[in-house]
Amino acid sequence: MTSQDLRAARAAALRNWRDSQGHPSFKDGMIDQIVHFASDGRVVADEAFINRLPYTMKEHAQEIADLLNSVSSSGNDTKAPSPVSSADIDTLIARLGAGLSTASGDRTSAVPAATFTAPTAPSSSFGSPSTSSPPAARTPSASPAGQPPPSDDAEVLADYTQTDKMADLIDEFSEVGYAQEAPTLVGLQTRLGSDGVRLRWNCPDSSNEYAVYRVLASDADVPFSSATGDVLLMTLGRTFTDTRPAVSAVRHYQVWQYLGRDREDAAWATPTLVAQHSVVFGPQDVDVHEDGSQVVGRWRVLPGASGVQIYRIPSSLASQAGSMNPAYQIAKDSDNSSGFVDSDGETGGSYVYQLVAQARVNGIIQLSDATTVKIYIRPKLEHIEDLACQKRVAQESVILDLMWTTPKSGEVRVFRTSERPQDGIDREPIPVSAFSTVGLDDSDDPKWPIASDGEMSKIVGLPWKEGWLKTYLTPVHVVEDRAWVGKSVVVWGEFQVGDPAVHQRVDFQMVTFGWPKGADGDVEFHAHQVSVFAGAPDATSQSVLMGEPLVSVSADDYATSGGVTLPHRLPARGARVFLVPYAHAGLETVTGQESVLDYPGLLRVDYSVSVKRRLLQRRWTLEVKVRADATVAPSPGFALVFRPDRLPLALTDGDQVPLSIKEIDDSQPALVWRFDQGIGPEDNGFTMSGELDRTGFVRLFAVVNTSQRQILAVVDPGIETLQCQE
């Protein structure tokens, strides 16, 4: 049995064992690499052999070694291997040809590799030939008959698929060169293509000399001589494509040159290292995909890789950013040897992810070419739960104003229906095509304009459907072909209080109105309660109605009292009063249309009068002090009116008493006094003073125009303090 037949038989035996034992992960390409590693000798399940096996097969190392050893080239085999049929060879060729693994998705191809063990170095120091013969250079396992060689270049003398021819050439060009004797190296260009690792080197032509190039590769250490590593090619040309799959992170390539006057002279020449380069292979079996708002990646790295660098570049900037731009590197704190999870991409964004394996070559980190994946992060669907509706009357028509928090992406459709949508439709997203199956027809979408400031969205002026008792408004967040139905709100038909009014009393206010009731179609409902809210003069209903009411009254209590007395006085500067009716409709409480009253306010002015009779004289001194429940500056005018027979009833119902300011020495008496510095709850420091020479009654009046009389009240002290008597 020839060496080639033995290897084919061993490969066939391993495939039969794999299929019978059910090990689909033990791929054909890996089987061929193991057979090549075993060469023609006896296999020992040592650490080197185990490391060549895929992870899932390491536990079967001894079993595989025994199987390989059972297929022997000796004629004393107890069990001869089954002959390899042409069908087996064709299958092997097809499987080897498909050995390049490609990452899923829109990305560049990840280039596969193979594993070949470097031979042991000579015992002498590196670069010094030993007295013993150097180890023979090895050729990778020959491809089965019928497989096309990696290159059909006419300048190729032999490649690793031509086993016998290559062996003859290695024997012919048997002189050994050592790497340290190499002059300045020329560039060895490498490129990872869909067909493997492409090599190209440039050597200056030597006039009238014959040059042969030996191309070596090693998946272990850097070859230190022309006799180490795996001989891939003997050629007169300067290009080659290595189609073998990758099983280690780094593959070292070298080009050695034999130079002479002719072929015979070149074969006797000592080869010179003219070019070398190490290739790092990228991550394998790459799967990068979107999962919700995250991007998740999984892969495996080849033995010898120290990690994977990850770059996330917005697609719009990818052409400018280039490859491995440090500004876009992510996940720097992890080696990312098995994958990554990226939560920082923006939903709705398109990104290019670059995956770059790294490995140490001669103590220096070297990077692979980037494997690229383009990912679109679908915008996240949001469940709208804060839809609010404000009902109002404009031009005698009921209209609705809607507001909700704007989602980060997508669009919002608001459906208007007379019946409640199906229960449970808001539990999870649904396809847009399923709207009609959950009771939301396209005709239910009024397609009203939506305005947004980036934070809140609004629909303003949506008309009420005539004849409807109630309206259900259902927001739906739509992103592409998916949607999530939000929380519905119900708005009932119009009903509100009639003829509302605020009645001012000196110490309190009373609110009156007509008790509300409403009807839509054949259904009538009566309000069971009316609540009174109050806010600042410029307050909106949305802000005020979120608080607690001042008072609420039932229909029976209102009928008994005839009005609602407010428990607290409204502010002196004015207020806006809202009356909101509530009604029961089945199990729901319906909120009616609020009524708004603008209360102008009331400035309450208190005063005190001190009356003192002069000793032994029929004369009285009057001192008047004024305070108000709110600060007002300048103050209104004040006049003291006297009447001998009773309490004056108006500013003109008696005689005005001239008054001066006690605290001002040269103050001249006047009938009306105004304080520019104002009056308020505290004593302003001034006393109005005057005199009377007869008995009777005095009373203080405010001197204001007609409109001001409605917002100012002067509160009299006890009548006994307003008398001048004997």
C-alpha positions in Angstrom: 0.0 0.0 0.0 1.5 3.3 -1.0 1.6 6.3 1.4 -1.2 8.0 -0.5 -3.4 4.9 -0.4 -2.7 4.5 3.4 -3.8 8.1 4.1 -7.0 7.7 1.9 -7.8 4.4 3.7 -7.3 6.1 7.1 -9.6 9.0 6.1 -12.3 6.6 4.9 -12.0 4.6 8.1 -12.4 7.7 10.2 -15.5 8.9 8.2 -17.1 5.5 8.6 -16.5 5.5 12.3 -17.8 9.1 12.6 -21.0 8.3 10.7 -21.6 5.1 12.7 -21.0 6.7 16.1 -22.9 9.9 15.3 -20.3 12.6 15.5 -21.5 15.1 12.8 -19.2 17.9 14.2 -16.2 15.9 13.1 -16.0 17.4 9.7 -14.3 15.9 6.6 -11.8 18.7 6.5 -10.7 18.1 10.1 -10.5 14.3 9.4 -8.1 15.0 6.5 -6.0 17.2 8.7 -5.7 14.5 11.4 -4.7 11.9 8.8 -2.1 14.3 7.4 -0.8 15.0 11.0 -0.6 11.2 11.6 1.5 10.9 8.4 2.4 7.2 7.7 3.5 6.3 11.2 2.0 5.0 14.4 -0.2 7.5 16.2 0.1 8.3 19.9 -2.7 10.1 21.7 -0.4 12.6 23.2 -1.0 16.3 23.9 0.1 17.4 20.4 -2.4 14.9 18.8 -5.2 15.9 21.2 -4.7 19.6 20.4 -5.3 18.8 16.8 -8.8 17.5 17.5 -11.9 19.7 17.6 -13.2 20.3 21.1 -16.1 17.9 20.8 -13.7 15.0 19.8 -10.9 15.4 22.3 -12.5 12.8 24.7 -12.3 10.3 21.8 -8.5 10.9 21.2 -7.4 7.4 22.2 -10.2 5.7 20.2 -9.3 7.7 17.1 -5.6 6.9 17.5 -6.4 3.2 17.8 -8.5 3.4 14.7 -5.7 5.1 12.7 -3.2 2.5 13.9 -5.5 -0.3 12.9 -5.2 0.8 9.3 -1.5 -0.1 8.6 0.6 -0.2 5.5 2.0 -3.6 6.7 1.1 -6.7 5.0 0.5 -8.4 8.4 -2.7 -6.4 9.1 -5.4 -8.4 10.9 -7.9 -6.1 9.4 -7.2 -4.7 6.1 -8.8 -1.3 5.3 -11.6 -1.1 2.9 -10.5 0.1 -0.5 -11.3 3.7 -1.3 -13.8 3.9 -4.1 -13.9 6.6 -6.7 -17.1 7.9 -5.1 -15.2 8.3 -1.8 -12.5 10.3 -3.5 -15.1 12.5 -5.3 -16.9 13.1 -2.0 -13.6 14.0 -0.3 -12.7 16.4 -3.1 -16.1 18.1 -2.8 -15.8 18.4 0.9 -12.3 19.7 0.8 -13.3 22.2 -1.8 -16.1 23.4 0.6 -13.7 23.8 3.5 -13.9 27.6 3.6 -16.3 28.6 6.4 -18.3 31.7 5.8 -19.8 33.8 8.6 -23.5 34.2 8.4 -25.0 37.6 7.5 -23.7 40.4 5.4 -20.0 40.2 6.1 -16.7 39.3 4.6 -15.6 35.7 4.5 -13.7 34.2 7.4 -10.7 32.4 5.8 -10.2 28.8 7.1 -6.8 27.2 7.7 -5.2 23.9 8.4 -2.8 22.6 11.0 0.7 21.1 10.3 3.2 20.5 13.0 6.7 22.0 12.6 9.5 19.5 12.8 12.1 19.6 15.6 14.8 22.1 15.2 18.4 21.0 14.8 20.3 20.5 18.0 22.9 23.1 17.1 22.3 26.8 17.7 19.9 28.6 15.4 21.7 29.4 12.1 24.7 27.1 12.7 24.4 23.9 10.7 24.9 20.8 12.8 27.0 17.8 11.8 23.9 15.6 11.7 21.6 15.8 8.7 18.8 18.4 9.0 15.3 17.1 9.2 13.6 16.5 5.9 11.2 19.1 4.7 7.6 17.9 4.8 4.8 18.2 2.2 1.2 18.7 3.3 -1.0 15.6 2.7 -1.7 15.2 -1.0 -5.1 16.0 -2.2 -7.1 13.0 -3.6 -6.8 12.3 -7.2 -8.9 14.6 -9.4 -8.7 17.7 -7.2 -7.4 20.6 -9.1 -4.2 22.1 -7.8 -4.2 25.5 -6.1 -2.6 27.0 -9.2 -2.3 25.9 -12.8 0.4 28.5 -13.4 2.9 27.1 -16.0 5.7 28.4 -13.8 4.7 26.0 -10.9 7.1 23.1 -10.6 5.0 21.3 -8.0 2.5 22.0 -5.2 1.5 20.1 -2.2 -1.2 18.3 -4.0 1.4 16.6 -6.3 2.9 14.4 -3.6 5.4 12.4 -5.7 6.5 15.2 -7.8 7.0 17.4 -4.8 9.0 14.7 -3.1 11.3 14.5 -6.1 11.8 18.3 -6.1 12.6 18.4 -2.4 15.2 15.8 -3.0 16.6 17.7 -5.9 16.7 21.0 -4.0 18.0 19.5 -0.8 20.4 22.2 0.4 19.3 23.8 3.6 19.3 27.5 4.4 18.8 29.1 7.8 16.7 32.2 8.5 19.4 34.2 10.3 21.6 34.1 7.2 18.9 35.9 5.2 19.6 39.4 3.8 17.1 42.2 3.8 13.7 40.6 3.2 11.4 41.7 0.4 7.7 42.2 1.1 5.4 39.2 1.2 1.9 40.4 0.4 -1.0 38.3 1.8 -4.7 38.7 1.2 -7.6 36.7 2.5 -9.9 35.8 -0.3 -12.9 33.6 -0.8 -10.5 30.9 -2.1 -8.0 31.0 0.7 -4.8 33.0 1.6 -3.3 34.6 -1.5 0.4 35.2 -1.5 2.6 37.4 -3.7 6.2 38.3 -3.4 8.6 40.6 -5.3 12.3 39.7 -5.9 14.5 41.7 -8.1 15.5 39.8 -11.2 19.1 38.6 -11.2 20.4 38.9 -14.7 21.2 35.6 -16.4 20.3 33.6 -13.2 17.8 30.9 -12.6 15.5 31.3 -9.5 13.4 28.7 -7.9 11.1 29.6 -4.9 10.2 27.3 -2.1 7.0 28.4 -0.2 6.7 27.1 3.4 3.9 27.4 5.9 3.6 26.5 9.6 0.7 26.6 12.0 3.0 26.3 15.0 6.3 28.1 15.2 8.0 30.3 12.6 10.2 28.1 10.4 13.9 28.6 11.2 15.2 26.9 8.0 14.2 26.0 4.6 13.8 22.4 5.8 11.2 23.1 8.5 7.6 23.8 8.1 5.3 22.5 5.4 6.4 22.8 1.8 3.4 24.1 -0.2 5.0 25.0 -3.5 8.1 24.9 -5.6 7.8 27.5 -8.4 9.5 29.8 -10.8 6.6 32.3 -10.3 5.8 34.7 -7.5 2.2 34.0 -6.5 0.4 31.3 -4.7 -3.0 30.6 -3.1 -3.2 28.5 0.0 -6.7 26.9 0.1 -6.2 24.8 3.2 -8.7 25.5 6.1 -7.3 27.1 9.3 -7.2 25.4 12.6 -4.8 27.7 14.5 -5.0 31.5 14.9 -1.6 32.2 13.2 -0.1 30.7 10.1 3.5 31.6 9.2 4.6 31.8 5.6 8.1 31.9 4.2 9.6 32.1 0.7 13.1 30.7 0.1 15.0 31.4 -3.1 17.4 29.0 -4.9 19.5 31.0 -7.3 22.0 29.7 -9.9 23.0 30.0 -13.5 20.6 27.2 -14.4 18.4 24.7 -12.7 21.2 22.3 -11.8 23.2 25.2 -10.4 20.2 26.5 -8.5 19.5 23.0 -7.0 23.0 22.9 -5.6 22.8 26.5 -4.2 22.1 27.2 -0.5 18.6 28.8 -0.4 18.0 32.3 1.0 15.0 33.5 2.9 13.7 36.3 0.8 10.2 36.9 2.2 8.0 36.0 5.2 4.8 37.0 6.8 2.4 35.7 9.5 -1.3 35.7 8.9 -3.8 35.9 11.8 -7.2 34.3 11.0 -10.4 36.0 12.1 -13.1 34.6 14.3 -14.9 31.5 13.0 -18.6 30.6 12.7 -19.6 34.2 13.2 -23.2 34.9 14.1 -24.1 38.5 14.8 -27.8 39.4 15.1 -30.2 41.8 16.6 -32.1 40.7 19.8 -34.6 43.3 20.8 -32.7 46.6 21.3 -29.4 44.7 21.7 -26.9 43.3 19.3 -25.6 39.8 20.2 -22.6 38.1 18.6 -21.2 34.6 19.0 -18.2 32.9 17.4 -15.2 30.8 18.2 -11.6 31.7 17.9 -8.9 29.4 16.8 -6.2 28.1 19.2 -3.6 30.7 19.8 -5.9 33.7 19.6 -5.8 36.0 22.6 -9.2 37.7 21.9 -11.3 39.7 19.4 -11.5 43.4 19.0 -14.9 44.8 18.2 -15.7 48.0 16.4 -19.2 49.5 15.9 -19.5 52.1 13.2 -22.7 53.9 12.0 -23.3 52.8 8.5 -23.4 56.4 7.3 -19.8 56.9 8.5 -18.4 53.5 7.5 -16.8 54.8 4.3 -15.0 57.5 6.2 -14.1 55.5 9.3 -12.2 52.8 7.5 -11.1 49.6 9.2 -10.3 49.3 12.9 -10.7 53.0 13.7 -10.0 53.2 17.5 -12.7 55.9 17.9 -15.4 53.2 17.3 -14.0 50.3 19.4 -16.3 48.9 22.0 -16.2 46.1 24.6 -12.5 47.0 25.4 -12.6 45.5 28.9 -13.2 41.9 27.7 -11.3 39.6 25.4 -14.5 38.7 23.6 -13.2 35.3 22.7 -16.7 33.8 22.4 -18.8 36.8 21.5 -20.4 40.0 22.9 -23.6 41.8 23.8 -23.9 45.4 22.7 -26.7 47.4 24.4 -25.5 50.9 23.4 -26.5 51.1 19.8 -29.4 53.4 19.0 -32.7 51.8 18.0 -33.5 52.5 14.4 -29.8 52.8 13.7 -27.8 50.8 11.1 -24.3 49.8 12.0 -21.3 48.0 10.6 -19.6 45.7 13.1 -15.9 44.9 12.5 -14.6 41.8 14.3 -10.8 41.5 14.4 -9.0 38.6 16.0 -5.7 39.2 17.7 -2.7 36.9 18.5 0.9 37.2 19.6 3.5 36.7 16.9 7.0 36.8 18.2 5.8 38.6 21.3 3.9 41.3 19.4 0.1 41.5 19.0 -0.9 41.0 15.4 -4.4 41.5 14.1 -6.5 39.7 11.5 -8.4 41.3 8.7 -11.8 42.5 9.8 -14.8 40.4 9.5 -17.7 42.8 8.9 -21.4 42.4 9.7 -24.0 45.0 8.9 -26.8 45.1 11.5 -30.0 47.2 11.6 -31.4 47.6 15.2 -35.1 47.7 14.9 -36.7 50.5 16.9 -38.3 49.3 20.2 -42.0 49.2 20.5 -43.4 51.1 23.4 -46.6 50.6 25.4 -48.3 54.0 25.6 -50.0 54.3 29.0 -50.4 58.1 29.5 -52.9 59.1 26.8 -54.8 62.0 28.2 -57.9 63.6 26.7 -59.3 67.1 27.3 -62.9 67.6 26.2 -64.0 71.2 25.3 -66.7 73.1 23.4 -65.7 75.3 20.5 -68.3 77.0 18.3 -71.0 75.0 19.9 -69.3 71.7 19.0 -67.6 69.2 21.3 -64.0 68.6 20.4 -61.2 66.5 21.9 -57.6 67.4 22.6 -55.2 64.4 23.1 -51.8 64.3 24.6 -49.2 61.5 25.2 -45.5 60.9 25.7 -43.7 60.7 22.3 -42.1 57.3 21.7 -38.4 57.3 20.8 -39.1 56.0 17.3 -41.8 54.9 14.9 -45.3 56.5 14.6 -48.4 56.6 16.7 -51.9 55.9 15.4 -55.0 56.8 17.6 -58.1 54.8 16.9 -61.5 56.3 17.8 -64.3 53.7 18.5 -67.7 53.6 20.1 -67.1 50.3 21.8 -64.2 49.1 24.0 -61.4 47.3 22.1 -61.0 43.6 22.8 -59.6 42.7 26.2 -56.0 41.7 26.3 -54.9 43.1 22.9 -52.4 45.4 24.7 -50.5 42.5 26.4 -47.9 42.0 23.6 -47.0 43.4 20.2 -49.0 42.3 17.2 -48.4 42.5 13.4 -49.9 45.6 11.8 -51.9 43.2 9.5 -53.7 42.0 12.6 -55.4 45.3 13.4 -58.8 44.3 12.0 -58.8 41.0 13.9 -58.7 42.8 17.3 -61.4 45.4 16.5 -59.3 48.2 15.1 -60.2 48.9 11.5 -58.4 51.4 9.4 -61.7 53.4 9.2 -61.4 53.9 13.0 -58.2 55.9 12.6 -59.3 59.6 11.9 -55.8 60.2 10.6 -55.8 63.6 12.4 -52.5 65.7 12.3 -50.1 64.9 15.2 -47.9 67.7 16.5 -44.8 66.9 18.7 -42.2 68.9 20.5 -40.0 65.8 20.9 -41.2 65.0 24.4 -45.0 65.2 24.1 -47.3 64.6 21.1 -50.7 66.2 20.6 -53.9 65.9 18.5 -55.8 69.1 18.8 -59.5 69.6 17.8 -60.6 66.0 17.1 -64.4 66.3 16.6 -66.9 64.3 18.6 -68.8 61.7 16.6 -72.4 62.8 16.5 -74.8 60.4 18.3 -72.2 58.6 20.3 -72.7 58.1 24.0 -69.0 57.5 24.6 -65.8 57.4 22.7 -62.9 55.1 23.2 -59.5 56.4 22.2 -56.8 53.8 21.7 -53.1 54.7 21.0 -51.1 52.3 19.0 -47.3 52.5 18.6 -46.2 51.3 15.1 -42.7 50.4 14.1 -42.4 49.0 10.6 -44.6 46.0 10.4 -45.1 45.5 14.2 -47.4 47.4 16.6 -48.2 47.6 20.3 -51.7 48.6 21.3 -51.6 51.0 24.3 -54.0 51.8 27.1 -57.4 53.1 26.0 -59.2 56.0 27.5 -63.0 56.5 27.4 -64.7 59.9 27.0 -68.4 60.3 27.7 -71.0 62.5 26.1 -71.4 66.1 27.1 -72.9 67.2 30.4 -72.0 70.1 32.7 -73.5 72.4 35.3 -75.7 75.2 34.1 -75.4 79.0 34.9 -72.6 78.8 37.4 -71.8 81.8 39.5 -69.6 82.8 42.5 -71.5 85.0 45.0 -69.2 87.2 47.2 -69.9 87.7 50.8 -67.6 89.6 53.1 -66.2 86.6 54.9 -66.9 83.8 52.4 -68.0 82.9 48.9 -70.9 80.8 47.7 -71.1 79.0 44.4 -74.5 78.3 42.7 -75.3 76.4 39.5 -78.0 74.3 37.8 -77.6 70.6 38.6 -76.3 68.8 35.5 -77.8 65.9 33.6 -77.2 64.6 30.1 -78.5 62.2 27.5 -77.2 60.6 24.3 -79.6 58.7 22.2 -81.9 56.6 24.4 -79.6 56.7 27.5 -79.9 59.4 30.1 -77.7 59.8 33.2 -77.7 62.3 36.1 -74.7 63.6 37.8 -74.4 62.3 41.4 -71.7 64.8 42.5 -70.2 68.1 41.6 -66.7 69.1 42.8 -65.3 72.6 43.1 -61.6 73.2 42.3 -59.7 76.5 42.5 -56.4 77.7 41.2 -54.4 80.8 40.3 -56.2 83.3 38.0 -54.2 81.9 35.0 -54.3 78.2 35.9 -55.2 75.6 33.4 -57.7 72.8 34.1 -55.1 70.2 33.5 -53.0 71.4 36.3 -55.8 72.2 38.8 -58.0 69.1 38.3 -55.0 66.9 39.2 -55.3 68.2 42.8 -57.9 67.8 45.5 -61.2 69.7 45.2 -62.1 72.5 47.6 -65.4 70.8 48.2 -67.8 68.2 46.7 -71.5 68.2 47.0 -74.2 65.6 46.2 -77.4 66.2 44.5 -79.4 65.9 47.7 -77.2 68.2 49.7 -77.2 70.8 47.0 -81.0 70.7 46.8 -81.2 71.3 50.5 -78.7 74.2 50.7 -79.4 75.8 47.4 -75.7 76.4 46.9 -72.1 75.4 47.8 -70.4 77.5 50.5 -66.7 77.3 50.1 -64.8 76.1 53.2 -62.0 78.6 52.7 -62.0 82.2 51.4 -60.7 82.5 47.9 -57.5 84.5 47.5 -57.8 88.3 47.6 -56.0 88.7 44.3 -58.5 86.4 42.5 -58.8 82.8 41.4 -60.0 80.5 38.6 -62.8 78.2 39.8 -63.6 74.9 38.0 -66.9 73.0 38.5 -66.7 69.4 37.5 -69.7 67.0 37.5 -69.4 63.3 37.9 -72.0 60.6 37.0 -72.4 56.9 37.3 -72.7 54.9 34.1 -72.9 51.2 34.9 -69.7 50.4 36.7 -67.9 53.4 35.5 -67.6 56.9 36.8 -68.0 59.5 34.0 -66.4 62.9 34.2 -68.5 65.7 32.7 -67.3 68.9 31.1 -65.8 71.4 33.5 -67.2 74.9 33.8 -64.8 77.7 34.5 -65.4 80.9 36.6 -62.9 83.7 36.9 -63.2 85.1 40.5 -61.8 88.6 40.5 -60.8 88.6 44.1 -61.7 90.8 47.1 -59.4 93.1 49.0 -60.7 93.1 52.6 -59.8 96.2 54.5 -60.1 96.4 58.3 -59.9 99.6 60.3 -60.0 100.7 63.9 -61.2 104.0 65.4 -60.0 105.4 68.7 -62.4 108.1 70.1 -61.1 110.3 73.0 -62.9 113.3 74.6 -60.8 116.2 75.6 -60.8 117.0 79.3 -63.4 119.6 80.3 -64.2 120.3 76.6 -67.0 119.2 74.4 -64.5 118.0 71.7 -63.5 114.5 70.6 -60.2 113.4 69.0 -60.4 110.6 66.4 -57.5 108.3 65.4 -58.0 105.8 62.6 -55.6 102.9 61.6 -56.1 100.8 58.4 -55.0 97.2 57.5 -55.7 94.9 54.5 -55.6 91.1 54.1 -53.3 91.6 51.1 -50.6 94.1 50.3 -51.7 96.8 47.8 -49.6 99.9 46.9 -50.6 102.6 46.4 -53.6 102.1 48.6 -57.1 103.2 47.6 -58.3 106.5 49.1 -60.1 106.6 52.5 -62.6 109.1 53.9 -64.2 109.3 57.4 -67.9 110.2 57.2 -69.8 111.7 60.2 -73.6 111.7 60.9 -75.1 112.9 64.1 -78.2 110.7 64.2 -77.1 107.2 62.9 -74.3 105.3 61.2 -73.6 106.7 57.7 -74.6 104.3 54.9 -72.5 105.7 52.0 -69.7 108.1 51.3 -72.2 110.8 50.6 -74.5 110.0 53.5 -73.0 112.6 55.9 -70.1 115.0 56.4 -66.5 114.0 55.6 -64.2 114.7 58.6 -60.8 116.4 57.7 -58.0 114.1 58.7 -54.2 114.6 59.0 -51.4 112.1 59.5 -50.4 112.1 63.1 -46.9 111.0 62.5 -46.1 113.9 60.1 -45.6 117.2 61.9 -46.7 119.5 59.0 -49.4 117.2 57.7 -52.4 119.3 56.5 -55.9 118.0 57.1 -57.6 116.4 54.0 -60.9 114.8 53.3 -59.4 111.8 51.4 -56.1 110.0 52.2 -54.1 107.6 50.1 -50.9 105.9 51.1 -48.3 105.7 48.4 -46.3 103.1 50.3 -49.4 100.9 50.4 -51.3 99.0 53.1 -51.2 95.3 54.0 -51.6 92.8 56.8 -49.0 94.7 58.9 -49.3 98.2 60.5 -48.0 100.6 57.9 -46.9 103.1 60.7 -49.4 105.9 59.9 -52.4 107.1 61.9 -55.2 109.3 60.4 -56.3 111.9 63.0 -59.1 114.3 63.2 -61.5 116.2 65.6 -65.2 116.5 66.2 -67.1 119.0 68.3 -70.5 117.2 68.4 -71.8 113.8 69.2 -72.8 111.3 66.5 -71.4 108.3 64.5 -68.4 108.0 62.2 -67.6 105.3 59.5 -64.7 104.8 57.1 -65.4 104.4 53.4 -63.0 103.6 50.5 -62.9 106.2 47.8 -62.7 104.1 44.5 -64.1 104.0 41.1 -67.1 101.9 40.2 -65.2 98.8 38.9 -63.0 98.7 42.0 -66.0 98.6 44.3 -66.5 94.9 43.3 -63.1 93.8 44.5 -62.8 95.8 47.8 -64.7 95.5 51.1 -64.2 97.7 54.1 -65.1 95.8 57.3 -66.4 97.9 60.1 -65.3 97.3 63.7 -67.9 97.1 66.5 -70.4 100.0 66.4 -69.6 101.0 70.0 -66.1 102.2 68.7 -67.7 104.4 66.1 -69.7 106.7 68.4 -68.8 110.2 69.8 -71.0 110.6 72.9 -71.3 112.5 76.2 
